[in-house]
Amino acid sequence: MTIQCKGRLIDFTTPKIMGILNVTPDSFYDGGKYKTETAILKQTEKMLKDGATFIDIGAYSSRPGADDISSQEEKNRLYPVLNLLNREFGEDILISVDTFRSDIAEFAIENKASLINDISGGSLDIKMYDTIARYKVPYIMMHMKGTPQNMKTLAHYEDVVLEVKQYFSEKINAAREKGITDIIIDPGFGFAKNIVQNFEVLRKFEIFKSLNLPVLCGISRKSMIYKTLDISPDKALNGTTALHSIALIKGANILRVHDVKEAMECIRLNQELIG
């Protein structure tokens, strides 16, 4: 299973790591940590050294109930970081931009982003698929209902796993009809899903493999971990590692993480386990 990304063939026979670089002031775990060029470069260099294949830049906080910001504000946060990373790392870095807005996706790709990570799977901007198809970049489509501002009220399902899979079947067909070829799916842990539903998705995670696309798992330090363990996000690394191990056994191809070194260790041990 492969995708074409920035002229490279990315092979998911071995799972890959996507390192999270939030440049928002209000993300649930690391909001406001990366304000200066020095902090951004230090964290990016560390993640790449520790084994990240992709660096995912978030300039819009999508935590439940986060404030909505304008497209211009998102662009203002994003541009200096894209410029900085491209200047310092050049062709050696594969940058993902976490956005649901087609104009931001276009702006990011024009500024050398390599792929787009859309929490809405195209639901919040009807121009997104056309934009991705025009630029021929890989596209991560996540499952979510509603918006970050109201999604907590929409966590109602007859069968959460079945409904998420059906969502992807429809979205994949629509994306392919537009000409998008390199697609990654993300079940969206924590997005319009409560803790019980999140664990149900993880319990049956292997079901998404039947869609024959790379599957991303984004559970790093999320509330399904820290609320279950009655701890804070900054104490949730051990729990994250435990669930990453389960996700890998169940077929995750990408781990989207805050802590690259520990996630890479999970991958290496899992590779030894499966032989």
C-alpha positions as a Python dict, from the first residue, in 0.01 Angstrom:
ca = {
    (1, 'M'): (0, 0, 0),
    (2, 'T'): (157, 328, -116),
    (3, 'I'): (93, 695, -190),
    (4, 'Q'): (280, 943, -408),
    (5, 'C'): (391, 1242, -204),
    (6, 'K'): (614, 1520, -332),
    (7, 'G'): (761, 1292, -596),
    (8, 'R'): (829, 1017, -344),
    (9, 'L'): (662, 680, -310),
    (10, 'I'): (559, 633, 54),
    (11, 'D'): (524, 263, 133),
    (12, 'F'): (304, 171, 428),
    (13, 'T'): (429, -185, 458),
    (14, 'T'): (597, -37, 764),
    (15, 'P'): (370, 210, 949),
    (16, 'K'): (472, 575, 945),
    (17, 'I'): (467, 858, 1198),
    (18, 'M'): (304, 1197, 1154),
    (19, 'G'): (440, 1444, 1408),
    (20, 'I'): (203, 1713, 1535),
    (21, 'L'): (314, 2077, 1526),
    (22, 'N'): (32, 2295, 1660),
    (23, 'V'): (79, 2668, 1610),
    (24, 'T'): (-249, 2755, 1777),
    (25, 'P'): (-272, 2915, 2123),
    (26, 'D'): (-553, 2687, 2243),
    (27, 'S'): (-489, 2326, 2141),
    (28, 'F'): (-584, 2082, 2416),
    (29, 'Y'): (-228, 1966, 2491),
    (30, 'D'): (43, 2183, 2339),
    (31, 'G'): (-136, 2509, 2264),
    (32, 'G'): (101, 2804, 2277),
    (33, 'K'): (419, 2598, 2317),
    (34, 'Y'): (556, 2680, 1973),
    (35, 'K'): (547, 3057, 1946),
    (36, 'T'): (904, 3134, 1843),
    (37, 'E'): (1115, 3026, 1545),
    (38, 'T'): (1358, 2860, 1784),
    (39, 'A'): (1087, 2652, 1951),
    (40, 'I'): (933, 2553, 1618),
    (41, 'L'): (1264, 2452, 1464),
    (42, 'K'): (1377, 2262, 1773),
    (43, 'Q'): (1055, 2060, 1790),
    (44, 'T'): (1048, 1990, 1416),
    (45, 'E'): (1412, 1882, 1411),
    (46, 'K'): (1350, 1653, 1707),
    (47, 'M'): (1046, 1491, 1547),
    (48, 'L'): (1230, 1432, 1219),
    (49, 'K'): (1534, 1294, 1399),
    (50, 'D'): (1313, 1063, 1605),
    (51, 'G'): (1161, 916, 1290),
    (52, 'A'): (862, 1123, 1173),
    (53, 'T'): (785, 1088, 802),
    (54, 'F'): (537, 1378, 803),
    (55, 'I'): (505, 1699, 1003),
    (56, 'D'): (141, 1805, 1044),
    (57, 'I'): (95, 2178, 1102),
    (58, 'G'): (-226, 2288, 1270),
    (59, 'A'): (-316, 2657, 1262),
    (60, 'Y'): (-683, 2609, 1353),
    (61, 'S'): (-765, 2447, 1685),
    (62, 'S'): (-1018, 2168, 1633),
    (63, 'R'): (-1053, 2061, 1994),
    (64, 'P'): (-1418, 2036, 2105),
    (65, 'G'): (-1562, 2381, 2162),
    (66, 'A'): (-1260, 2568, 2030),
    (67, 'D'): (-1311, 2922, 1902),
    (68, 'D'): (-1373, 2962, 1531),
    (69, 'I'): (-1117, 3183, 1358),
    (70, 'S'): (-1119, 3351, 1019),
    (71, 'S'): (-944, 3215, 715),
    (72, 'Q'): (-712, 3515, 725),
    (73, 'E'): (-613, 3444, 1084),
    (74, 'E'): (-543, 3081, 997),
    (75, 'K'): (-329, 3194, 704),
    (76, 'N'): (-145, 3446, 923),
    (77, 'R'): (-52, 3170, 1168),
    (78, 'L'): (42, 2925, 897),
    (79, 'Y'): (254, 3128, 655),
    (80, 'P'): (556, 3206, 875),
    (81, 'V'): (578, 2843, 986),
    (82, 'L'): (563, 2708, 630),
    (83, 'N'): (821, 2963, 523),
    (84, 'L'): (1049, 2877, 814),
    (85, 'L'): (1034, 2499, 770),
    (86, 'N'): (1084, 2515, 396),
    (87, 'R'): (1381, 2746, 441),
    (88, 'E'): (1545, 2528, 704),
    (89, 'F'): (1460, 2177, 581),
    (90, 'G'): (1395, 2221, 209),
    (91, 'E'): (1309, 1905, 15),
    (92, 'D'): (1385, 1685, 316),
    (93, 'I'): (1054, 1760, 486),
    (94, 'L'): (703, 1640, 401),
    (95, 'I'): (463, 1897, 544),
    (96, 'S'): (98, 1819, 604),
    (97, 'V'): (-140, 2106, 673),
    (98, 'D'): (-440, 2041, 895),
    (99, 'T'): (-724, 2248, 747),
    (100, 'F'): (-1083, 2208, 628),
    (101, 'R'): (-1074, 2522, 410),
    (102, 'S'): (-997, 2493, 40),
    (103, 'D'): (-841, 2839, 19),
    (104, 'I'): (-601, 2749, 302),
    (105, 'A'): (-526, 2415, 134),
    (106, 'E'): (-443, 2595, -190),
    (107, 'F'): (-232, 2852, -6),
    (108, 'A'): (-47, 2576, 180),
    (109, 'I'): (27, 2373, -132),
    (110, 'E'): (148, 2684, -315),
    (111, 'N'): (384, 2727, -20),
    (112, 'K'): (520, 2371, -56),
    (113, 'A'): (292, 2171, 171),
    (114, 'S'): (297, 1809, 56),
    (115, 'L'): (-44, 1686, 171),
    (116, 'I'): (-368, 1811, 324),
    (117, 'N'): (-529, 1676, 642),
    (118, 'D'): (-901, 1765, 645),
    (119, 'I'): (-1093, 1697, 967),
    (120, 'S'): (-1422, 1731, 778),
    (121, 'G'): (-1350, 1502, 484),
    (122, 'G'): (-1469, 1778, 254),
    (123, 'S'): (-1798, 1836, 436),
    (124, 'L'): (-1718, 2193, 546),
    (125, 'D'): (-1597, 2324, 209),
    (126, 'I'): (-1743, 2201, -119),
    (127, 'K'): (-1438, 2327, -310),
    (128, 'M'): (-1190, 2108, -118),
    (129, 'Y'): (-1204, 1804, -347),
    (130, 'D'): (-1157, 2018, -659),
    (131, 'T'): (-857, 2186, -499),
    (132, 'I'): (-692, 1858, -399),
    (133, 'A'): (-757, 1706, -741),
    (134, 'R'): (-611, 2009, -919),
    (135, 'Y'): (-287, 1999, -721),
    (136, 'K'): (-267, 1617, -712),
    (137, 'V'): (-151, 1596, -350),
    (138, 'P'): (-240, 1321, -100),
    (139, 'Y'): (-555, 1386, 101),
    (140, 'I'): (-637, 1271, 453),
    (141, 'M'): (-1012, 1257, 505),
    (142, 'M'): (-1131, 1230, 863),
    (143, 'H'): (-1473, 1138, 997),
    (144, 'M'): (-1653, 1412, 1187),
    (145, 'K'): (-2011, 1531, 1222),
    (146, 'G'): (-2083, 1902, 1249),
    (147, 'T'): (-1804, 2142, 1340),
    (148, 'P'): (-1551, 2157, 1625),
    (149, 'Q'): (-1788, 2402, 1790),
    (150, 'N'): (-2093, 2170, 1798),
    (151, 'M'): (-1965, 1816, 1735),
    (152, 'K'): (-1998, 1709, 2100),
    (153, 'T'): (-2376, 1738, 2066),
    (154, 'L'): (-2381, 1509, 1761),
    (155, 'A'): (-2232, 1191, 1907),
    (156, 'H'): (-2537, 977, 1832),
    (157, 'Y'): (-2510, 650, 1637),
    (158, 'E'): (-2696, 324, 1597),
    (159, 'D'): (-2362, 158, 1517),
    (160, 'V'): (-2067, 398, 1525),
    (161, 'V'): (-1824, 175, 1336),
    (162, 'L'): (-2072, 87, 1063),
    (163, 'E'): (-2173, 450, 1019),
    (164, 'V'): (-1812, 570, 1003),
    (165, 'K'): (-1729, 305, 744),
    (166, 'Q'): (-2032, 402, 537),
    (167, 'Y'): (-1928, 766, 559),
    (168, 'F'): (-1587, 675, 415),
    (169, 'S'): (-1737, 464, 136),
    (170, 'E'): (-1938, 765, 20),
    (171, 'K'): (-1656, 1017, 65),
    (172, 'I'): (-1400, 797, -113),
    (173, 'N'): (-1629, 754, -413),
    (174, 'A'): (-1694, 1129, -428),
    (175, 'A'): (-1323, 1210, -402),
    (176, 'R'): (-1228, 960, -671),
    (177, 'E'): (-1495, 1097, -903),
    (178, 'K'): (-1321, 1433, -870),
    (179, 'G'): (-987, 1274, -960),
    (180, 'I'): (-823, 1237, -618),
    (181, 'T'): (-604, 927, -622),
    (182, 'D'): (-396, 930, -302),
    (183, 'I'): (-637, 905, -9),
    (184, 'I'): (-576, 829, 358),
    (185, 'I'): (-866, 775, 599),
    (186, 'D'): (-886, 875, 966),
    (187, 'P'): (-1179, 751, 1182),
    (188, 'G'): (-1158, 1069, 1390),
    (189, 'F'): (-1114, 970, 1752),
    (190, 'G'): (-1281, 1233, 1970),
    (191, 'F'): (-1465, 1402, 1685),
    (192, 'A'): (-1840, 1369, 1742),
    (193, 'K'): (-1768, 1058, 1946),
    (194, 'N'): (-1780, 1005, 2321),
    (195, 'I'): (-1534, 790, 2514),
    (196, 'V'): (-1736, 470, 2480),
    (197, 'Q'): (-1768, 525, 2105),
    (198, 'N'): (-1397, 598, 2073),
    (199, 'F'): (-1310, 265, 2232),
    (200, 'E'): (-1562, 90, 2009),
    (201, 'V'): (-1390, 237, 1703),
    (202, 'L'): (-1050, 122, 1830),
    (203, 'R'): (-1188, -222, 1924),
    (204, 'K'): (-1302, -275, 1564),
    (205, 'F'): (-1032, -67, 1395),
    (206, 'E'): (-934, -346, 1157),
    (207, 'I'): (-1272, -311, 982),
    (208, 'F'): (-1147, 3, 808),
    (209, 'K'): (-874, -199, 635),
    (210, 'S'): (-1142, -341, 405),
    (211, 'L'): (-1154, -1, 233),
    (212, 'N'): (-804, -78, 95),
    (213, 'L'): (-657, 259, 185),
    (214, 'P'): (-397, 364, 441),
    (215, 'V'): (-560, 425, 780),
    (216, 'L'): (-441, 696, 1018),
    (217, 'C'): (-486, 670, 1394),
    (218, 'G'): (-498, 998, 1587),
    (219, 'I'): (-536, 920, 1957),
    (220, 'S'): (-230, 1090, 2100),
    (221, 'R'): (-300, 1221, 2454),
    (222, 'K'): (-674, 1253, 2379),
    (223, 'S'): (-956, 1256, 2632),
    (224, 'M'): (-1040, 888, 2579),
    (225, 'I'): (-707, 829, 2751),
    (226, 'Y'): (-675, 1099, 3012),
    (227, 'K'): (-1040, 1103, 3120),
    (228, 'T'): (-1050, 725, 3146),
    (229, 'L'): (-736, 729, 3361),
    (230, 'D'): (-842, 1043, 3552),
    (231, 'I'): (-524, 1228, 3464),
    (232, 'S'): (-430, 1536, 3260),
    (233, 'P'): (-315, 1532, 2894),
    (234, 'D'): (45, 1594, 2998),
    (235, 'K'): (36, 1266, 3196),
    (236, 'A'): (-117, 1066, 2912),
    (237, 'L'): (193, 943, 2727),
    (238, 'N'): (190, 597, 2881),
    (239, 'G'): (-179, 550, 2798),
    (240, 'T'): (-116, 678, 2446),
    (241, 'T'): (162, 425, 2398),
    (242, 'A'): (-62, 143, 2517),
    (243, 'L'): (-336, 232, 2268),
    (244, 'H'): (-87, 290, 1986),
    (245, 'S'): (28, -69, 2029),
    (246, 'I'): (-330, -190, 1991),
    (247, 'A'): (-391, 31, 1687),
    (248, 'L'): (-81, -108, 1516),
    (249, 'I'): (-185, -467, 1580),
    (250, 'K'): (-523, -379, 1428),
    (251, 'G'): (-365, -238, 1114),
    (252, 'A'): (-294, 134, 1158),
    (253, 'N'): (-64, 264, 884),
    (254, 'I'): (3, 610, 1029),
    (255, 'L'): (22, 723, 1389),
    (256, 'R'): (-40, 1097, 1428),
    (257, 'V'): (141, 1184, 1750),
    (258, 'H'): (287, 1444, 1983),
    (259, 'D'): (565, 1209, 2096),
    (260, 'V'): (749, 1067, 1797),
    (261, 'K'): (1023, 870, 1972),
    (262, 'E'): (782, 665, 2179),
    (263, 'A'): (552, 600, 1883),
    (264, 'M'): (845, 488, 1671),
    (265, 'E'): (942, 242, 1943),
    (266, 'C'): (589, 100, 1926),
    (267, 'I'): (625, 54, 1551),
    (268, 'R'): (962, -118, 1581),
    (269, 'L'): (839, -358, 1844),
    (270, 'N'): (522, -430, 1647),
    (271, 'Q'): (729, -505, 1337),
    (272, 'E'): (931, -756, 1534),
    (273, 'L'): (611, -912, 1664),
    (274, 'I'): (456, -965, 1321),
    (275, 'G'): (786, -1077, 1167),
}
